[in-house]
Amino acid sequence: MKIGFIGLGIMGKPMVKNLLKAGHDVIVYDIIENNVKDAVDAGAKSGTSPADVASQVPLVITMLPNSPHVKTVVMGEKGVLEGAEKGKILIDMSSIAPLASQEIEKACAAKGVRMLDAPVSGGEPKAVDGTLAVMAGGDKALFDEVKDILFSMGSSVVYCGGIGAGNTTKLANQIIVALNIAAVAEAFTMVKKAGVEPELVFEAIKGGLAGSTVMNAKAPMMIEGNFKPGFKIDLHIKDLANALDTGHGVGAPLPLTASVREMMETLHADGAGQDDHSALAKYYAKVSGTKIGK
């Protein structure tokens, strides 16, 4: 299929490469020229604007940082809707506020464009190997129509309900991931201060009830002192802010989410916003005076 892809960041570039590997023709756009060049070098073609991309393809995928970026790219000047004709499809795979997804879908519907919100989980490693978890919201018939395309980028593709349900599911995911990382950092800081080696504790507990995909991925990074971003602190702050707004809107208290978000805000203020979210270990190093690892 001929697919447009807008947003070539840490996640978007490898997702485009997996679409190309699956045999799709991909036309890309990003405001950063080097990102476009990387995608073109991998076999994609480039467009001059979101509208230009949308005019050339039946389906456009967006993968952008936050709600305002998606609104601008879709609904703004030279945006997707300016170039899209009735019957075309938009799949927004960004992690944004559910209410923003619903607002964008209304604008799409007015133009006759069909839309899914389909955020992903798994970070850069799973974007690279094509094993992302995709959570989709929107019309079920449309989901069934594009499911195989989503499987080009993910190993789990689940329909979650109406428009916005994908992003509601993603917010739940981001709450659990953030709190899990914070718990790992807190526990391993205690371990280190008690004079026990974090590596040995990790080996001892990873196979038990405390074991998790999050701990398996993030504890070794904390122990190595390696905070190269797979998913940045600043992006997780954005997700937790959207979670808190959503929780307030539906009357769901999120006290633990608020606490971890403030930890991340402290790291942002300390200049660590571009670090991996495993850098929550740095917060505990700051308040305890002890580093988990190197």
C-alpha positions in Angstrom: 0.0 0.0 0.0 1.0 3.6 -0.5 1.3 5.2 3.0 2.2 8.6 4.2 4.1 8.9 7.5 4.6 12.2 9.3 6.9 12.4 12.3 10.3 10.8 12.1 11.7 10.9 15.7 13.1 8.1 17.8 10.0 6.0 17.2 8.9 7.2 13.8 12.0 6.4 11.8 12.2 2.7 12.7 8.4 2.4 12.2 8.9 3.7 8.7 11.7 1.2 8.1 9.4 -1.7 9.1 6.7 -0.5 6.8 9.2 -0.5 4.0 10.4 -4.0 4.9 6.8 -5.1 4.7 6.7 -3.9 1.1 4.7 -0.7 1.5 5.6 2.5 -0.4 6.1 5.2 2.1 6.1 9.0 1.6 7.5 10.9 4.7 7.6 14.3 6.1 9.3 15.8 9.1 10.5 19.4 10.0 14.0 18.0 10.7 15.8 17.5 7.3 18.2 14.8 8.6 15.3 12.7 9.8 13.8 12.8 6.3 17.2 12.0 4.8 17.5 8.9 7.0 14.1 7.7 5.9 14.8 8.4 2.2 18.1 6.6 2.5 16.1 3.6 3.7 13.9 3.6 0.7 11.1 6.1 1.5 10.1 9.2 -0.7 9.7 12.6 0.8 6.8 15.1 0.7 7.0 18.9 1.1 4.3 19.2 3.7 1.6 17.2 5.5 -0.9 18.3 2.9 1.4 17.2 0.1 1.9 13.8 1.7 -1.9 13.4 2.2 -2.6 14.3 -1.4 -0.5 11.4 -2.6 -1.7 8.5 -0.4 -4.9 6.8 0.7 -3.6 6.5 4.3 -1.6 8.8 6.5 0.1 7.8 9.8 1.2 10.5 12.3 3.7 9.9 15.0 4.2 13.2 16.9 5.2 14.4 20.4 1.9 15.7 21.8 -1.7 16.9 21.2 -0.8 20.4 19.9 1.6 19.0 17.3 -1.0 16.5 16.0 -3.7 19.3 15.8 -1.3 21.5 13.8 -0.2 18.8 11.5 -3.7 17.5 10.8 -5.9 20.6 11.1 -3.4 23.5 10.5 -2.2 25.3 7.4 -0.8 22.9 4.9 -2.0 20.1 7.2 -3.3 16.6 6.4 -6.9 17.7 6.0 -5.9 20.3 3.5 -4.5 17.6 1.2 -6.9 14.7 2.1 -9.9 13.9 0.0 -13.1 12.1 1.2 -12.5 8.5 2.0 -8.9 8.7 3.0 -7.6 7.4 6.3 -5.7 8.9 9.2 -4.1 6.7 11.9 -2.6 8.9 14.6 -0.1 6.7 16.5 1.1 9.6 18.7 0.4 9.4 22.5 -1.9 12.3 23.1 -4.9 13.3 25.3 -8.0 11.2 24.5 -10.1 14.4 24.2 -7.7 15.7 21.6 -8.1 12.5 19.6 -11.9 13.0 19.7 -11.5 16.7 18.6 -9.3 15.7 15.7 -11.6 12.9 14.6 -14.5 15.4 14.4 -12.5 17.6 12.1 -11.6 14.5 10.0 -15.2 13.4 9.8 -16.3 16.8 8.6 -13.9 16.3 5.7 -15.0 12.7 5.1 -11.7 11.3 6.4 -11.8 8.3 8.6 -9.5 8.2 11.7 -8.1 5.8 14.3 -6.1 6.7 17.4 -3.5 4.0 17.7 -0.7 4.8 20.2 2.1 2.4 20.9 4.1 1.0 23.7 7.6 -0.5 23.7 10.0 2.3 23.1 12.8 2.5 20.6 13.9 -1.2 20.9 10.5 -2.5 20.0 10.0 0.1 17.3 13.2 -1.1 15.7 12.4 -4.8 15.8 8.7 -4.3 14.9 7.2 -5.7 18.1 5.4 -2.7 19.4 2.1 -3.0 21.3 -0.6 -1.1 19.4 -3.7 0.1 21.2 -6.4 1.3 18.8 -9.6 3.3 19.1 -12.2 4.2 16.6 -14.5 2.5 14.2 -14.1 -1.3 14.4 -14.6 -1.8 10.7 -11.8 0.6 10.0 -9.6 -1.1 12.5 -10.2 -4.4 10.8 -9.4 -2.8 7.4 -5.9 -1.5 8.5 -5.0 -4.1 11.1 -2.4 -5.8 8.9 -0.6 -2.5 8.3 -0.4 -2.0 12.1 1.0 -5.5 12.4 3.9 -4.4 10.1 5.0 -2.3 13.1 3.8 -4.3 16.1 3.4 -7.8 17.4 0.3 -7.0 19.5 -2.5 -5.0 17.9 -5.6 -4.7 20.1 -8.9 -2.9 19.4 -9.8 -1.0 22.6 -13.1 0.8 21.7 -14.3 4.1 20.2 -12.1 7.0 19.3 -9.9 8.0 22.2 -9.9 4.6 23.7 -6.5 3.8 22.3 -5.0 6.9 24.0 -6.9 6.1 27.3 -5.3 2.6 27.2 -1.9 4.2 26.5 -2.3 6.5 29.5 -3.0 3.5 31.7 0.2 1.9 30.3 2.2 5.0 31.0 1.0 5.2 34.6 2.0 1.6 35.3 5.4 2.0 33.5 6.3 5.2 35.4 5.3 3.9 38.8 7.1 0.6 38.1 10.3 2.4 37.2 10.1 4.6 40.3 9.6 1.5 42.5 12.6 -0.2 40.9 14.8 3.0 41.5 13.5 3.3 45.1 14.1 -0.3 46.0 17.6 -0.5 44.4 18.7 2.7 46.1 17.7 1.2 49.4 19.7 -2.0 48.4 22.8 0.0 47.6 22.6 2.1 50.8 22.3 -1.2 52.8 25.5 -2.5 51.3 24.1 -5.2 49.0 25.0 -5.3 45.3 22.1 -4.3 43.1 23.2 -6.8 40.4 22.7 -9.7 42.8 19.4 -8.4 44.0 18.2 -8.1 40.4 19.2 -11.7 39.7 17.5 -12.9 42.9 14.1 -11.2 42.4 13.6 -11.0 38.6 12.1 -14.4 38.4 9.6 -13.8 41.2 6.5 -11.8 41.7 8.4 -8.5 41.6 9.8 -9.4 38.2 8.5 -7.4 35.2 9.3 -6.4 31.7 9.9 -2.9 33.0 12.4 -4.1 35.7 14.2 -6.4 33.2 14.6 -3.4 30.8 15.4 -0.6 33.2 17.3 -2.1 36.2 20.3 -3.0 34.1 20.4 0.6 32.8 20.3 1.9 36.3 23.1 -0.5 37.4 25.2 0.6 34.4 24.4 4.3 34.8 23.3 4.2 31.1 20.5 6.6 30.5 20.6 6.8 26.7 17.0 7.5 25.8 14.7 4.8 24.6 11.9 6.9 26.0 12.7 10.3 27.3 11.8 11.8 30.7 10.3 14.8 29.0 7.9 12.7 26.9 6.9 10.7 30.0 6.1 14.0 31.8 3.8 14.8 28.9 2.1 11.5 29.1 1.6 11.8 32.9 0.3 15.3 32.5 -2.3 14.0 30.0 -3.1 11.1 32.5 -3.7 13.6 35.3 -5.9 15.8 33.1 -7.9 12.8 32.0 -8.2 11.5 35.6 -9.4 14.9 36.8 -11.9 15.0 34.0 -13.5 11.6 34.8 -13.1 11.9 38.6 -10.4 9.3 39.0 -7.8 10.3 41.7 -4.2 9.6 40.6 -2.0 10.4 43.7 0.9 8.1 42.8 0.9 9.4 39.2 1.2 12.9 40.5 4.1 12.0 42.8 6.1 10.4 40.0 5.4 13.2 37.6 6.9 15.6 40.2 10.0 13.4 40.4 10.3 13.7 36.7 9.8 17.5 36.8 12.7 17.7 39.2 14.9 15.8 36.7 13.8 18.1 33.9 14.7 21.1 36.0 18.1 19.4 36.6 18.7 19.1 32.9 17.9 15.4 32.6 14.7 15.7 30.6 16.3 14.2 27.5 17.5 11.1 29.5 15.7 7.8 29.4 12.9 7.5 32.0 15.1 5.0 33.9 16.9 8.2 35.0 14.4 8.3 37.8 17.4 6.6 39.5 19.0 10.1 39.4 16.2 11.5 41.4 16.8 9.0 44.2 20.6 9.6 43.9 19.9 13.3 44.5 17.6 12.8 47.5 19.6 9.9 49.1 23.2 10.8 48.2 23.8 7.3 46.7 23.9 6.2 43.1 22.6 2.7 42.2 25.3 2.1 39.6 28.2 3.7 37.9 
